[in-house]
Amino acid sequence: MGQVASSVDNTMMESFWSTMQRELLERDTWETKAELAAAIFEWIEAFFIPVRRHTSIGNVSPIELEVSFEAHVRDLLA
């Protein structure tokens, strides 16, 4: 953990919230809190984690990275 009041400690979460704000929350409205909660869950579990490109892994999605890794392993074992 970092020091108290260190601005770099929250960088990743601030980036996440900013991305969610732009890509989900500013694009639609919801009638109930349950609908909003379901939309946030869907966005995180079905898009943000598996599909969205991540700069930390070469600007590819985790699914693309996994598929290319599995192909590489198959080539090595063949």
N, C-alpha and C positions, 0 to 999 in steps of 0.2 A: 504494500500500500504506500501511497505517496504521503506528502505532508498535508497538514490542515490548510485549507484555502488555496491549494495548488490548482491552477486552472487546467493543467493537462490531465488531471485525474478523470474529468468528466468528458473528455474529448470524444471518445467512442460513443457514449450514450447520447451526447448532444447531436452527433452526426446521425445516429439512428433515428432520433425523434424528429430531426429536421427532414430526413428522407421520408419518414412516414407521413409527416405533415404535408409535404409536397405531393407525394405519389398516391396517397389515400384520402386523407382527411379533407383536403381542399377540393376534391373532385366530386364529392357526393354528400348527401344528407341522409340521416336515419331518423326513423320515427321513435324508436325506443333505445334504451341503453343496451338491451339484449341484442338488437340488430347491430349496433355499433361494435359491441364486444365480439360478435360473430365475424364482422367484417375485418376487425383488427386481427383476430386469430387466423382467419383465412389468408390475409395479406402476409402475415409473418410465416406461417407454416407452409403455404402453397406457393408463395412467390419469393419473398425476401430471402429466406434461407436457401431453398434448393435451386431457384431459377435465376435470380438477379445476379448480374456479373459483379464479381468482387475483385477490386484492384489488388488485394493482398495475395491472390492466387493467379496472377497473370491476366486479369481482366476477362476471365471466363466464369461461367457458372459452376457451382459445385458439381452439378450433374455432368456437365461437359468434362470437367476435370476427372471425375470418377470413370467415365466411359473411356477417355483416352488412357488413363492409367491401366484399366483392365485390358485394353487392346495391347498396350505395351507389355504387360505381363504375359499375355497369351503368345505374343511374338517371341518373347524370351524363352518360353517353355516349349515352343514348337521346334 
